């Protein structure tokens, strides 16, 4: 599936809107609560969200609300069908919600929800990759590295996963392995005619 929206993308809407408060992701009363969110960055740059604002599989009305600056209304709109479907979670709506929460800077919540999504969709490579990214961006390199390795075991040509693995291994001071992963990423990008800027 085509990847469209970079996780690092910033649309300038990271203020202090409400977030989805989660105590138990299997409960049907998942609601938006009025807690503020600040931006939490990481040195791990990485891949692309499985869906994107341009994806026809996303909820168009929620995206329209989001683009109008109505973040809480957009999140509430997604929570309705997500809660109605629990314990199952519709894949694309779940990823759309994660994307919004990521944009608000709540990486720990995004990680938690991605783990829940992965339980529901255990074979989904894009959910696993995005979980690896979220772990990496929080500095959880010891958890991120094996996730990236699992992605690469099934998708060895995944440039973004090679980048993420290299960043995670470097954080773990496994520099020889990090260099090898980075070189593999660079080789793939060169073969595809899109070398990494700055390398």
Secondary structure, DSSP 4 states (H G I P E B T S, - for coil): ----EETT---S--SS--EEE-S-TTSTT-EEE---------S----EESS-TT-TTS-HHHHHHHHTT-HHHHHHHHHHHHHHHTTS--HHHHHHHHHHHHHTT-HHHHHHHHHHHHHHSTT-HHHHHHHHHHHHHTT-HHHHHHHHHHHHHH-TT-HHHHHHHHHHHHHTT-HHHHHHHHHHHHHHHHHTT-PPTT-
